[in-house]
Amino acid sequence: MTTVAEPQDWQDLVRRVGACRLCADDFAATATAHDPRPVFWVRPTARVLIAGQAPGARVHASGRPFTDPSGDRLRDWLGMDEGLFYDRDRVAILPMAFCFPGYDAAGSDLPPPKRCAATWRARALALLPDIRVTFLVGGHAQLWHLGRAAKGGVTRTVAAWRDHAPAIFPLPHPSWRNTAWLKKNPWFEADLLPAARQQLRDVLSGD
């Protein structure tokens, strides 16, 4: 792990992550040759944690999490309108890597750099004492948070959602590429999503 000092509070974390350039050379060497732009939201009052993979190109451009079709699908899955989803006091959004990793020469998404989570993730989570439900979006987040329980791959991990609910709900990535997966696994929308939405309502009902 890169040696960095512990943040004094969440505002200090936001400032320091915003200035992070650990992956600048790697990003410059990608097909997109872009600069770092960390996109994440954290406030200590949040009760909901959305743990994604990494910002895509549209999110890199907007500076706002999930401003893309995947975000539209994720909000639909969880029954959240934009007002609730983007309420930073209630919802924290922490991807496994805070910056857009870029594309390779073939135009495919690069994986989230591991050094981001190794450097910042535990520090960020330590500043979220009130999280009551966590949504793990995709395999990278599931492996980090669930460890061996996620070793069987995304389908097996999501199918075993009852082992982790109601505190944690593993989800597939809401990309359009997973439309065929949704058709092959109707239990996801029939069983998991209603339970996830109910837990979300219960967690936020005291606000």
MDTraj code that builds the backbone (N, CA, C; nanometers):
import mdtraj as md
import numpy as np

residues = "MET THR THR VAL ALA GLU PRO GLN ASP TRP GLN ASP LEU VAL ARG ARG VAL GLY ALA CYS ARG LEU CYS ALA ASP ASP PHE ALA ALA THR ALA THR ALA HIS ASP PRO ARG PRO VAL PHE TRP VAL ARG PRO THR ALA ARG VAL LEU ILE ALA GLY GLN ALA PRO GLY ALA ARG VAL HIS ALA SER GLY ARG PRO PHE THR ASP PRO SER GLY ASP ARG LEU ARG ASP TRP LEU GLY MET ASP GLU GLY LEU PHE TYR ASP ARG ASP ARG VAL ALA ILE LEU PRO MET ALA PHE CYS PHE PRO GLY TYR ASP ALA ALA GLY SER ASP LEU PRO PRO PRO LYS ARG CYS ALA ALA THR TRP ARG ALA ARG ALA LEU ALA LEU LEU PRO ASP ILE ARG VAL THR PHE LEU VAL GLY GLY HIS ALA GLN LEU TRP HIS LEU GLY ARG ALA ALA LYS GLY GLY VAL THR ARG THR VAL ALA ALA TRP ARG ASP HIS ALA PRO ALA ILE PHE PRO LEU PRO HIS PRO SER TRP ARG ASN THR ALA TRP LEU LYS LYS ASN PRO TRP PHE GLU ALA ASP LEU LEU PRO ALA ALA ARG GLN GLN LEU ARG ASP VAL LEU SER GLY ASP".split()
xyz = np.array([
    [0.0841, -0.1193, 0.0000],
    [0.0000, 0.0000, 0.0000],
    [0.0879, 0.1247, 0.0000],
    [0.0466, 0.2212, -0.0793],
    [0.1170, 0.3482, -0.0788],
    [0.1039, 0.4133, 0.0579],
    [0.2135, 0.4651, 0.1109],
    [0.2111, 0.5254, 0.2431],
    [0.1541, 0.6665, 0.2347],
    [0.0401, 0.6847, 0.2969],
    [-0.0212, 0.8173, 0.3048],
    [-0.0722, 0.8368, 0.4469],
    [-0.0780, 0.9611, 0.4888],
    [-0.1257, 0.9907, 0.6232],
    [-0.2767, 0.9701, 0.6312],
    [-0.3237, 0.9369, 0.7501],
    [-0.4667, 0.9213, 0.7699],
    [-0.5364, 1.0568, 0.7564],
    [-0.6490, 1.0624, 0.6850],
    [-0.7220, 1.1891, 0.6744],
    [-0.7781, 1.2319, 0.8095],
    [-0.7823, 1.3620, 0.8319],
    [-0.8336, 1.4139, 0.9583],
    [-0.9845, 1.3980, 0.9690],
    [-1.0537, 1.4126, 0.8572],
    [-1.1993, 1.3996, 0.8535],
    [-1.2390, 1.3807, 0.7077],
    [-1.3694, 1.3698, 0.6816],
    [-1.4145, 1.3422, 0.5460],
    [-1.3818, 1.4557, 0.4501],
    [-1.3838, 1.5789, 0.4999],
    [-1.3498, 1.6908, 0.4126],
    [-1.2026, 1.6868, 0.3724],
    [-1.1177, 1.6470, 0.4665],
    [-0.9758, 1.6312, 0.4361],
    [-0.9563, 1.5193, 0.3336],
    [-1.0316, 1.4103, 0.3494],
    [-1.0240, 1.3013, 0.2534],
    [-1.0628, 1.3489, 0.1136],
    [-1.1726, 1.4227, 0.1048],
    [-1.2184, 1.4721, -0.0254],
    [-1.1122, 1.5598, -0.0902],
    [-1.0509, 1.6459, -0.0123],
    [-0.9467, 1.7329, -0.0679],
    [-0.8280, 1.6512, -0.1176],
    [-0.7863, 1.5545, -0.0376],
    [-0.6661, 1.4801, -0.0719],
    [-0.6889, 1.3845, -0.1886],
    [-0.8038, 1.3199, -0.1906],
    [-0.8329, 1.2332, -0.3043],
    [-0.8513, 1.3169, -0.4305],
    [-0.9124, 1.4328, -0.4163],
    [-0.9295, 1.5197, -0.5317],
    [-0.7980, 1.5611, -0.5948],
    [-0.6938, 1.5642, -0.5146],
    [-0.5615, 1.6028, -0.5633],
    [-0.4742, 1.4820, -0.5969],
    [-0.5274, 1.3606, -0.5836],
    [-0.4480, 1.2399, -0.6037],
    [-0.4040, 1.2273, -0.7497],
    [-0.2776, 1.1948, -0.7680],
    [-0.2219, 1.1750, -0.9025],
    [-0.1402, 1.0454, -0.9102],
    [-0.1747, 0.9497, -0.8247],
    [-0.0999, 0.8247, -0.8213],
    [-0.1005, 0.7513, -0.9555],
    [-0.2080, 0.7631, -1.0299],
    [-0.2225, 0.6877, -1.1543],
    [-0.2028, 0.7748, -1.2786],
    [-0.1537, 0.8962, -1.2630],
    [-0.1435, 0.9896, -1.3750],
    [-0.0622, 0.9331, -1.4899],
    [0.0508, 0.8726, -1.4594],
    [0.1349, 0.8180, -1.5668],
    [0.0648, 0.7029, -1.6389],
    [-0.0064, 0.6194, -1.5648],
    [-0.0789, 0.5084, -1.6268],
    [-0.1885, 0.5604, -1.7192],
    [-0.2628, 0.6604, -1.6735],
    [-0.3710, 0.7148, -1.7561],
    [-0.3152, 0.7814, -1.8819],
    [-0.2038, 0.8495, -1.8684],
    [-0.1425, 0.9159, -1.9834],
    [-0.0989, 0.8159, -2.0896],
    [-0.0724, 0.6931, -2.0472],
    [-0.0254, 0.5899, -2.1401],
    [-0.1395, 0.5112, -2.2047],
    [-0.2649, 0.5386, -2.1680],
    [-0.3784, 0.4684, -2.2274],
    [-0.4142, 0.5298, -2.3622],
    [-0.5057, 0.4643, -2.4329],
    [-0.5517, 0.5167, -2.5612],
    [-0.6215, 0.6511, -2.5460],
    [-0.6780, 0.6763, -2.4293],
    [-0.7480, 0.8035, -2.4056],
    [-0.6550, 0.9133, -2.3576],
    [-0.5397, 0.8778, -2.3033],
    [-0.4374, 0.9752, -2.2599],
    [-0.4986, 1.0886, -2.1778],
    [-0.5777, 1.0508, -2.0769],
    [-0.6513, 1.1503, -1.9988],
    [-0.5819, 1.1769, -1.8648],
    [-0.6230, 1.2864, -1.8033],
    [-0.5740, 1.3204, -1.6699],
    [-0.6628, 1.2570, -1.5636],
    [-0.6115, 1.2375, -1.4436],
    [-0.6962, 1.1884, -1.3342],
    [-0.8098, 1.2869, -1.3042],
    [-0.9264, 1.2320, -1.2731],
    [-1.0382, 1.3126, -1.2239],
    [-1.1189, 1.2259, -1.1282],
    [-1.0834, 1.2239, -1.0005],
    [-1.1562, 1.1400, -0.9055],
    [-1.3039, 1.1808, -0.8962],
    [-1.3907, 1.0811, -0.9035],
    [-1.5351, 1.1036, -0.8915],
    [-1.5870, 1.0091, -0.7841],
    [-1.6178, 1.0641, -0.6692],
    [-1.6722, 0.9846, -0.5589],
    [-1.7413, 1.0803, -0.4630],
    [-1.8360, 1.0265, -0.3866],
    [-1.9105, 1.1084, -0.2909],
    [-1.9077, 1.0414, -0.1548],
    [-1.8695, 1.1170, -0.0532],
    [-1.8664, 1.0615, 0.0817],
    [-1.8988, 1.1709, 0.1825],
    [-1.9943, 1.1429, 0.2685],
    [-2.0245, 1.2269, 0.3842],
    [-2.0586, 1.1340, 0.5002],
    [-2.0224, 1.1704, 0.6206],
    [-2.0375, 1.0776, 0.7341],
    [-2.1816, 1.0473, 0.7712],
    [-2.2781, 1.1232, 0.7193],
    [-2.4190, 1.0978, 0.7512],
    [-2.4825, 0.9926, 0.6619],
    [-2.4121, 0.9478, 0.5589],
    [-2.4701, 0.8537, 0.4625],
    [-2.5093, 0.7224, 0.5291],
    [-2.6249, 0.6714, 0.4913],
    [-2.6710, 0.5410, 0.5383],
    [-2.6627, 0.4340, 0.4303],
    [-2.6484, 0.4772, 0.3062],
    [-2.6461, 0.3865, 0.1914],
    [-2.5108, 0.4002, 0.1225],
    [-2.4497, 0.2860, 0.0899],
    [-2.3242, 0.2858, 0.0169],
    [-2.3437, 0.2137, -0.1157],
    [-2.3095, 0.2814, -0.2230],
    [-2.3081, 0.2208, -0.3552],
    [-2.1617, 0.2044, -0.3953],
    [-2.1184, 0.0799, -0.4038],
    [-1.9789, 0.0484, -0.4357],
    [-1.9732, -0.0037, -0.5780],
    [-1.9279, 0.0811, -0.6690],
    [-1.9208, 0.0433, -0.8094],
    [-1.7817, 0.0020, -0.8507],
    [-1.7580, 0.0060, -0.9811],
    [-1.6302, -0.0385, -1.0360],
    [-1.5360, 0.0795, -1.0559],
    [-1.5663, 0.1664, -1.1515],
    [-1.4860, 0.2857, -1.1790],
    [-1.5685, 0.3751, -1.2703],
    [-1.5464, 0.5043, -1.2666],
    [-1.6194, 0.5934, -1.3579],
    [-1.5901, 0.5581, -1.5036],
    [-1.6922, 0.5734, -1.5878],
    [-1.6727, 0.5602, -1.7307],
    [-1.6387, 0.6947, -1.7929],
    [-1.6306, 0.6966, -1.9246],
    [-1.5920, 0.8186, -1.9945],
    [-1.6929, 0.9313, -1.9721],
    [-1.8219, 0.9000, -1.9689],
    [-1.9226, 1.0043, -1.9497],
    [-1.9153, 1.0624, -1.8090],
    [-1.8915, 0.9777, -1.7124],
    [-1.8795, 1.0255, -1.5749],
    [-1.7508, 1.1066, -1.5588],
    [-1.6462, 1.0641, -1.6253],
    [-1.5218, 1.1422, -1.6235],
    [-1.5467, 1.2827, -1.6771],
    [-1.6287, 1.2928, -1.7804],
    [-1.6571, 1.4233, -1.8396],
    [-1.7474, 1.5084, -1.7510],
    [-1.8460, 1.4431, -1.6853],
    [-1.9442, 1.5189, -1.6070],
    [-1.8964, 1.5488, -1.4658],
    [-1.8118, 1.4607, -1.4095],
    [-1.7696, 1.4750, -1.2713],
    [-1.8767, 1.4352, -1.1716],
    [-1.9800, 1.3668, -1.2196],
    [-2.0923, 1.3250, -1.1347],
    [-2.1138, 1.1751, -1.1515],
    [-2.1245, 1.0985, -1.0437],
    [-2.1339, 0.9528, -1.0559],
    [-2.2560, 0.9060, -1.1340],
    [-2.2378, 0.8022, -1.2117],
    [-2.3474, 0.7318, -1.2794],
    [-2.4333, 0.8227, -1.3674],
    [-2.3710, 0.9168, -1.4356],
    [-2.4444, 0.9993, -1.5328],
    [-2.4326, 0.9340, -1.6701],
    [-2.4907, 0.8156, -1.6807],
    [-2.4828, 0.7378, -1.8041],
    [-2.5958, 0.6352, -1.8021],
    [-2.6160, 0.5610, -1.9105],
    [-2.7240, 0.4611, -1.9122],
    [-2.7137, 0.3576, -1.8008],
    [-2.5910, 0.3231, -1.7600],
    [-2.5777, 0.2296, -1.6479],
    [-2.6355, 0.2886, -1.5211],
    [-2.6163, 0.4183, -1.5016],
    [-2.6749, 0.4851, -1.3860],
    [-2.8256, 0.4853, -1.3916],
    [-2.8815, 0.5063, -1.5105],
    [-3.0275, 0.5020, -1.5257],
    [-3.0813, 0.3657, -1.4864],
    [-3.0136, 0.2613, -1.5311],
    [-3.0600, 0.1255, -1.4989],
    [-3.0441, 0.0973, -1.3504],
    [-2.9328, 0.1395, -1.2916],
    [-2.9118, 0.1152, -1.1486],
    [-3.0185, 0.1848, -1.0652],
    [-3.0497, 0.3084, -1.0982],
    [-3.1551, 0.3801, -1.0244],
    [-3.2895, 0.3106, -1.0401],
    [-3.3163, 0.2585, -1.1589],
    [-3.4409, 0.1843, -1.1804],
    [-3.4421, 0.0566, -1.0968],
    [-3.3305, -0.0138, -1.0939],
    [-3.3230, -0.1345, -1.0119],
    [-3.3558, -0.1057, -0.8661],
    [-3.3016, 0.0033, -0.8141],
    [-3.3161, 0.0332, -0.6717],
    [-3.4403, 0.1151, -0.6402],
    [-3.5126, 0.1561, -0.7415],
    [-3.6316, 0.2369, -0.7184],
    [-3.5988, 0.3745, -0.6628],
    [-3.4886, 0.4318, -0.7067],
    [-3.4423, 0.5622, -0.6574],
    [-3.4533, 0.6661, -0.7682],
    [-3.5158, 0.7787, -0.7366],
    [-3.5124, 0.8880, -0.8323],
    [-3.3796, 0.9622, -0.8185],
    [-3.3530, 1.0552, -0.9090],
    [-3.2246, 1.1245, -0.9071],
    [-3.2067, 1.2073, -0.7798],
    [-3.3163, 1.2635, -0.7298],
    [-3.3065, 1.3449, -0.6086],
    [-3.2530, 1.2654, -0.4910],
    [-3.3022, 1.1426, -0.4742],
    [-3.2545, 1.0577, -0.3651],
    [-3.1153, 1.0022, -0.3943],
    [-3.0962, 0.9537, -0.5155],
    [-2.9690, 0.8918, -0.5520],
    [-2.8523, 0.9886, -0.5333],
    [-2.8759, 1.1150, -0.5647],
    [-2.7690, 1.2148, -0.5568],
    [-2.7727, 1.2978, -0.4290],
    [-2.8426, 1.2480, -0.3286],
    [-2.8436, 1.3143, -0.1981],
    [-2.7198, 1.2694, -0.1204],
    [-2.6170, 1.3518, -0.1211],
    [-2.4892, 1.3122, -0.0623],
    [-2.4985, 1.2908, 0.0888],
    [-2.5952, 1.3521, 0.1531],
    [-2.6089, 1.3329, 0.2971],
    [-2.6598, 1.1939, 0.3314],
    [-2.7225, 1.1274, 0.2346],
    [-2.7803, 0.9961, 0.2610],
    [-2.7156, 0.8825, 0.1817],
    [-2.6563, 0.9156, 0.0696],
    [-2.6016, 0.8127, -0.0191],
    [-2.4549, 0.8427, -0.0483],
    [-2.3678, 0.7476, -0.0148],
    [-2.2259, 0.7562, -0.0495],
    [-2.2008, 0.6715, -0.1736],
    [-2.1192, 0.7215, -0.2641],
    [-2.0862, 0.6501, -0.3866],
    [-1.9345, 0.6378, -0.3936],
    [-1.8866, 0.5142, -0.3764],
    [-1.7429, 0.4879, -0.3723],
    [-1.7084, 0.3771, -0.4709],
    [-1.6676, 0.4096, -0.5920],
    [-1.6217, 0.3048, -0.6831],
    [-1.4899, 0.2453, -0.6359],
    [-1.4559, 0.1313, -0.6893],
    [-1.3309, 0.0668, -0.6502],
    [-1.2096, 0.1479, -0.6944],
    [-1.2238, 0.2199, -0.8020],
    [-1.1232, 0.3188, -0.8427],
    [-1.1974, 0.4490, -0.8683],
    [-1.1458, 0.5577, -0.8187],
    [-1.2176, 0.6842, -0.8226],
    [-1.2085, 0.7547, -0.9572],
    [-1.1135, 0.7149, -1.0416],
    [-1.0941, 0.7791, -1.1717],
    [-1.1277, 0.6841, -1.2866],
    [-1.1626, 0.7414, -1.3988],
    [-1.1811, 0.6677, -1.5233],
    [-1.0483, 0.6021, -1.5611],
    [-1.0445, 0.4669, -1.5743],
    [-0.9174, 0.4007, -1.6048],
    [-0.8724, 0.4192, -1.7488],
    [-0.9658, 0.4523, -1.8384],
    [-0.9339, 0.4680, -1.9795],
    [-0.9661, 0.3435, -2.0606],
    [-0.9347, 0.3512, -2.1885],
    [-0.9565, 0.2405, -2.2809],
    [-0.8218, 0.1850, -2.3276],
    [-0.8251, 0.0588, -2.3635],
    [-0.7055, 0.0023, -2.4256],
    [-0.7078, 0.0326, -2.5756],
    [-0.6111, -0.0190, -2.6490],
    [-0.5997, 0.0125, -2.7912],
    [-0.7190, -0.0372, -2.8719],
    [-0.7895, -0.1386, -2.8188],
    [-0.9067, -0.1928, -2.8874],
    [-1.0350, -0.1213, -2.8497],
    [-1.0247, -0.0233, -2.7606],
    [-1.1429, 0.0513, -2.7197],
    [-1.2209, -0.0112, -2.6072],
    [-1.1625, -0.1090, -2.5397],
    [-1.2293, -0.1744, -2.4267],
    [-1.1920, -0.1056, -2.2961],
    [-1.2835, -0.1132, -2.1993],
    [-1.2568, -0.0537, -2.0682],
    [-1.1398, -0.1236, -2.0006],
    [-1.0512, -0.0453, -1.9451],
    [-0.9454, -0.1011, -1.8625],
    [-0.9981, -0.1269, -1.7215],
    [-0.9433, -0.2232, -1.6489],
    [-0.9910, -0.2499, -1.5125],
    [-0.9514, -0.1376, -1.4183],
    [-1.0225, -0.1244, -1.3074],
    [-0.9866, -0.0209, -1.2089],
    [-0.8485, -0.0487, -1.1504],
    [-0.7605, 0.0496, -1.1462],
    [-0.6274, 0.0278, -1.0874],
    [-0.6381, -0.0123, -0.9414],
    [-0.5675, -0.1176, -0.9049],
    [-0.5769, -0.1693, -0.7688],
    [-0.5185, -0.0731, -0.6660],
    [-0.4249, 0.0108, -0.7064],
    [-0.3611, 0.0991, -0.6085],
    [-0.4598, 0.2002, -0.5503],
    [-0.5666, 0.2293, -0.6231],
    [-0.6639, 0.3253, -0.5705],
    [-0.7306, 0.2696, -0.4455],
    [-0.7853, 0.1482, -0.4556],
    [-0.8493, 0.0867, -0.3391],
    [-0.7487, 0.0610, -0.2281],
    [-0.6267, 0.0195, -0.2666],
    [-0.5251, -0.0092, -0.1655],
    [-0.4871, 0.1153, -0.0870],
    [-0.4932, 0.2300, -0.1527],
    [-0.4526, 0.3541, -0.0879],
    [-0.5664, 0.4216, -0.0133],
    [-0.6857, 0.4226, -0.0720],
    [-0.7905, 0.5098, -0.0212],
    [-0.9139, 0.4400, 0.0353],
    [-0.9417, 0.3166, -0.0066],
    [-1.0752, 0.2624, 0.0238],
    [-1.1010, 0.2444, 0.1732],
    [-1.0121, 0.1801, 0.2435],
    [-1.0331, 0.1594, 0.3874],
    [-1.0440, 0.2935, 0.4592],
    [-0.9664, 0.3913, 0.4166],
    [-0.9709, 0.5235, 0.4793],
    [-1.1069, 0.5899, 0.4565],
    [-1.1601, 0.5752, 0.3362],
    [-1.2913, 0.6335, 0.3073],
    [-1.4015, 0.5630, 0.3853],
    [-1.3984, 0.4300, 0.3887],
    [-1.5022, 0.3550, 0.4589],
    [-1.5003, 0.3830, 0.6087],
    [-1.3840, 0.4104, 0.6637],
    [-1.3742, 0.4403, 0.8062],
    [-1.4467, 0.5694, 0.8426],
    [-1.4726, 0.6529, 0.7430],
    [-1.5406, 0.7798, 0.7662],
    [-1.6901, 0.7699, 0.7394],
    [-1.7397, 0.6462, 0.7248],
    [-1.8826, 0.6234, 0.6997],
    [-1.9392, 0.5338, 0.8097],
    [-1.9577, 0.5877, 0.9297],
    [-1.9974, 0.5036, 1.0430],
    [-2.1435, 0.4616, 1.0433],
    [-2.2271, 0.5254, 0.9608],
    [-2.3710, 0.5003, 0.9685],
    [-2.4267, 0.4201, 0.8519],
    [-2.3410, 0.3582, 0.7719],
    [-2.3901, 0.2795, 0.6587],
    [-2.4730, 0.1615, 0.7091],
    [-2.5934, 0.1500, 0.6541],
    [-2.6845, 0.0423, 0.6939],
    [-2.7085, -0.0592, 0.5818],
    [-2.6863, -0.0181, 0.4579],
    [-2.7016, -0.1108, 0.3464],
    [-2.5993, -0.0731, 0.2394],
    [-2.5358, -0.1770, 0.1839],
    [-2.4333, -0.1592, 0.0822],
    [-2.4721, -0.2367, -0.0427],
    [-2.4628, -0.1709, -0.1566],
    [-2.4887, -0.2348, -0.2849],
    [-2.3560, -0.2508, -0.3579],
    [-2.3163, -0.3756, -0.3813],
    [-2.1893, -0.4066, -0.4454],
    [-2.2139, -0.4299, -0.5937],
    [-2.1753, -0.3336, -0.6747],
    [-2.2071, -0.3345, -0.8172],
    [-2.0888, -0.3905, -0.8955],
    [-2.0996, -0.5171, -0.9358],
    [-1.9962, -0.5780, -1.0168],
    [-1.8939, -0.6568, -0.9369],
    [-1.8138, -0.7342, -1.0102],
    [-1.7227, -0.8287, -0.9486],
    [-1.6097, -0.7673, -0.8689],
    [-1.5557, -0.6544, -0.9133],
    [-1.4445, -0.5938, -0.8409],
    [-1.4863, -0.5528, -0.6993],
    [-1.6023, -0.4902, -0.6878],
    [-1.6509, -0.4496, -0.5557],
    [-1.6850, -0.5707, -0.4706],
    [-1.7408, -0.6725, -0.5321],
    [-1.7780, -0.7921, -0.4567],
    [-1.6554, -0.8648, -0.4021],
    [-1.5516, -0.8750, -0.4825],
    [-1.4299, -0.9402, -0.4351],
    [-1.3665, -0.8648, -0.3189],
    [-1.3635, -0.7327, -0.3275],
    [-1.3001, -0.6540, -0.2217],
    [-1.3787, -0.6645, -0.0915],
    [-1.5103, -0.6536, -0.1000],
    [-1.5929, -0.6489, 0.0210],
    [-1.6261, -0.7873, 0.0764],
    [-1.6393, -0.8863, -0.0109],
    [-1.6837, -1.0186, 0.0338],
    [-1.5721, -1.1218, 0.0357],
    [-1.4599, -1.0911, -0.0248],
    [-1.3468, -1.1831, -0.0229],
    [-1.3797, -1.3189, -0.0824],
    [-1.3525, -1.4243, -0.0088],
    [-1.3708, -1.5598, -0.0588],
    [-1.5153, -1.5888, -0.0974],
    [-1.6093, -1.5215, -0.0361],
    [-1.7502, -1.5451, -0.0678],
    [-1.7845, -1.5032, -0.2104],
    [-1.6955, -1.4247, -0.2739],
    [-1.7205, -1.3801, -0.4104],
    [-1.6287, -1.4474, -0.5116],
    [-1.5580, -1.5503, -0.4695],
    [-1.4605, -1.6145, -0.5577],
    [-1.5249, -1.6905, -0.6727],
    [-1.6511, -1.7228, -0.6627],
    [-1.7163, -1.8016, -0.7678],
    [-1.7636, -1.7218, -0.8867],
    [-1.7394, -1.5915, -0.8885],
    [-1.7838, -1.5089, -0.9995],
    [-1.9114, -1.4338, -0.9673],
    [-1.9468, -1.3403, -1.0535],
    [-2.0589, -1.2506, -1.0266],
    [-2.1912, -1.3257, -1.0187],
    [-2.2169, -1.4151, -1.1124],
    [-2.3466, -1.4847, -1.1126],
    [-2.3672, -1.5626, -0.9839],
    [-2.2665, -1.6379, -0.9439],
    [-2.2791, -1.7169, -0.8203],
    [-2.2917, -1.6262, -0.6981],
    [-2.2162, -1.5164, -0.6973],
    [-2.2215, -1.4249, -0.5830],
    [-2.3581, -1.3592, -0.5719],
    [-2.4108, -1.3117, -0.6849],
    [-2.5421, -1.2473, -0.6833],
    [-2.6511, -1.3481, -0.6501],
    [-2.6381, -1.4694, -0.7000],
    [-2.7383, -1.5727, -0.6701],
    [-2.7426, -1.6064, -0.5216],
    [-2.6302, -1.5868, -0.4525],
    [-2.6225, -1.6137, -0.3080],
    [-2.6490, -1.4880, -0.2262],
    [-2.7272, -1.3964, -0.2802],
    [-2.7485, -1.2670, -0.2145],
    [-2.8079, -1.2813, -0.0755],
    [-2.8867, -1.3838, -0.0521],
    [-2.9487, -1.4015, 0.0797],
    [-2.8456, -1.4264, 0.1891],
    [-2.7264, -1.4731, 0.1501],
    [-2.6202, -1.4956, 0.2481],
    [-2.5679, -1.3644, 0.3058],
    [-2.5917, -1.2546, 0.2381],
    [-2.5358, -1.1254, 0.2773],
    [-2.6425, -1.0218, 0.3136],
    [-2.7645, -1.0424, 0.2652],
    [-2.8741, -0.9500, 0.2954],
    [-2.9119, -0.9607, 0.4434],
    [-2.9682, -0.8545, 0.5003],
    [-3.0082, -0.7291, 0.4356],
    [-2.9026, -0.6194, 0.4392],
    [-2.7849, -0.6456, 0.4966],
    [-2.6841, -0.5405, 0.5068],
    [-2.6125, -0.5170, 0.3744],
    [-2.6001, -0.6229, 0.2930],
    [-2.5260, -0.6155, 0.1680],
    [-2.6059, -0.6842, 0.0577],
    [-2.6119, -0.6188, -0.0589],
    [-2.6743, -0.6780, -0.1758],
    [-2.5750, -0.6732, -0.2922],
    [-2.5246, -0.7892, -0.3377],
    [-2.4404, -0.7911, -0.4567],
    [-2.5271, -0.7783, -0.5821],
    [-2.4832, -0.6962, -0.6754],
    [-2.5567, -0.6732, -0.7996],
    [-2.4635, -0.6937, -0.9184],
    [-2.5185, -0.7350, -1.0322],
    [-2.4365, -0.7343, -1.1536],
    [-2.4153, -0.5894, -1.1977],
    [-2.3213, -0.5692, -1.2866],
    [-2.3046, -0.4337, -1.3374],
    [-2.4266, -0.3982, -1.4221],
    [-2.4801, -0.2772, -1.4086],
    [-2.6011, -0.2404, -1.4830],
    [-2.5765, -0.2000, -1.6276],
    [-2.4665, -0.2415, -1.6842],
    [-2.4353, -0.2112, -1.8236],
    [-2.5352, -0.2775, -1.9176],
    [-2.5541, -0.2164, -2.0348],
    [-2.6392, -0.2779, -2.1370],
    [-2.5844, -0.4145, -2.1789],
    [-2.4549, -0.4355, -2.1597],
    [-2.3956, -0.5641, -2.1963],
    [-2.4537, -0.6784, -2.1142],
    [-2.5158, -0.6482, -2.0012],
    [-2.5716, -0.7522, -1.9154],
    [-2.7203, -0.7750, -1.9380],
    [-2.7754, -0.7203, -2.0445],
    [-2.9173, -0.7415, -2.0738],
    [-2.9482, -0.8895, -2.0933],
    [-2.8612, -0.9610, -2.1634],
    [-2.8826, -1.1048, -2.1832],
    [-2.8759, -1.1787, -2.0501],
    [-2.7860, -1.1347, -1.9602],
    [-2.7750, -1.1967, -1.8283],
    [-2.9062, -1.1827, -1.7522],
    [-2.9666, -1.0665, -1.7601],
    [-3.0931, -1.0438, -1.6897],
    [-3.2028, -1.1373, -1.7399],
    [-3.2034, -1.1606, -1.8705],
    [-3.3046, -1.2498, -1.9271],
    [-3.2816, -1.3945, -1.8828],
    [-3.1550, -1.4322, -1.8658],
    [-3.1230, -1.5687, -1.8248],
    [-3.1429, -1.5913, -1.6753],
    [-3.1502, -1.4825, -1.6004],
    [-3.1608, -1.4933, -1.4542],
    [-3.2787, -1.4099, -1.4035],
    [-3.4011, -1.4513, -1.4349],
    [-3.5182, -1.3720, -1.3972],
    [-3.5370, -1.3571, -1.2467],
    [-3.4778, -1.4445, -1.1672],
    [-3.4866, -1.4358, -1.0212],
    [-3.4286, -1.3048, -0.9694],
    [-3.3358, -1.2451, -1.0459],
    [-3.2740, -1.1211, -1.0002],
    [-3.3791, -1.0116, -0.9850],
    [-3.4606, -0.9934, -1.0873],
    [-3.5631, -0.8888, -1.0806],
    [-3.6845, -0.9329, -0.9998],
    [-3.7103, -1.0630, -0.9960],
    [-3.8287, -1.1128, -0.9255],
    [-3.8086, -1.1226, -0.7751],
    [-3.6866, -1.1555, -0.7319],
    [-3.6630, -1.1829, -0.5902],
    [-3.5668, -1.0838, -0.5241],
    [-3.4504, -1.0656, -0.5843],
    [-3.3494, -0.9804, -0.5210],
    [-3.3918, -0.8341, -0.5174],
    [-3.4333, -0.7800, -0.6308],
    [-3.4613, -0.6364, -0.6356],
    [-3.5740, -0.5933, -0.5411],
    [-3.6849, -0.6673, -0.5290],
    [-3.7857, -0.6259, -0.4308],
    [-3.7307, -0.6212, -0.2886],
    [-3.6458, -0.7187, -0.2527],
    [-3.5867, -0.7185, -0.1182],
    [-3.4920, -0.6013, -0.1006],
    [-3.4144, -0.5709, -0.2048],
    [-3.3217, -0.4587, -0.1970],
    [-3.3957, -0.3266, -0.1823],
    [-3.5007, -0.3101, -0.2589],
    [-3.5791, -0.1859, -0.2510],
    [-3.6443, -0.1699, -0.1143],
    [-3.6932, -0.2805, -0.0589],
    [-3.7555, -0.2727, 0.0730],
    [-3.6540, -0.2351, 0.1795],
    [-3.5361, -0.2961, 0.1733],
    [-3.4324, -0.2619, 0.2702],
    [-3.3908, -0.1159, 0.2560],
    [-3.3818, -0.0690, 0.1350],
    [-3.3473, 0.0707, 0.1124],
    [-3.4523, 0.1629, 0.1746],
    [-3.5779, 0.1307, 0.1560],
    [-3.6850, 0.2108, 0.2166],
    [-3.6770, 0.2066, 0.3686],
    [-3.6516, 0.0905, 0.4241],
    [-3.6432, 0.0768, 0.5695],
    [-3.5269, 0.1590, 0.6250],
    [-3.4127, 0.1528, 0.5569],
    [-3.2951, 0.2237, 0.6032],
    [-3.3165, 0.3760, 0.6025],
    [-3.3868, 0.4232, 0.5018],
    [-3.4049, 0.5667, 0.4857],
    [-3.5330, 0.6191, 0.5490],
    [-3.6133, 0.5306, 0.6059],
    [-3.7423, 0.5735, 0.6585],
    [-3.7307, 0.6652, 0.7772],
    [-3.6195, 0.6590, 0.8486],
    [-3.6006, 0.7465, 0.9649],
    [-3.5530, 0.8855, 0.9306],
    [-3.5202, 0.9087, 0.8002],
    [-3.4702, 1.0406, 0.7627],
    [-3.5824, 1.1433, 0.7555],
])
top = md.Topology()
chain = top.add_chain()
for i, resn in enumerate(residues, 1):
    res = top.add_residue(resn, chain, resSeq=i)
    for name in ("N", "CA", "C"):
        top.add_atom(name, md.element.get_by_symbol(name[0]), res)
traj = md.Trajectory(xyz[None], top)
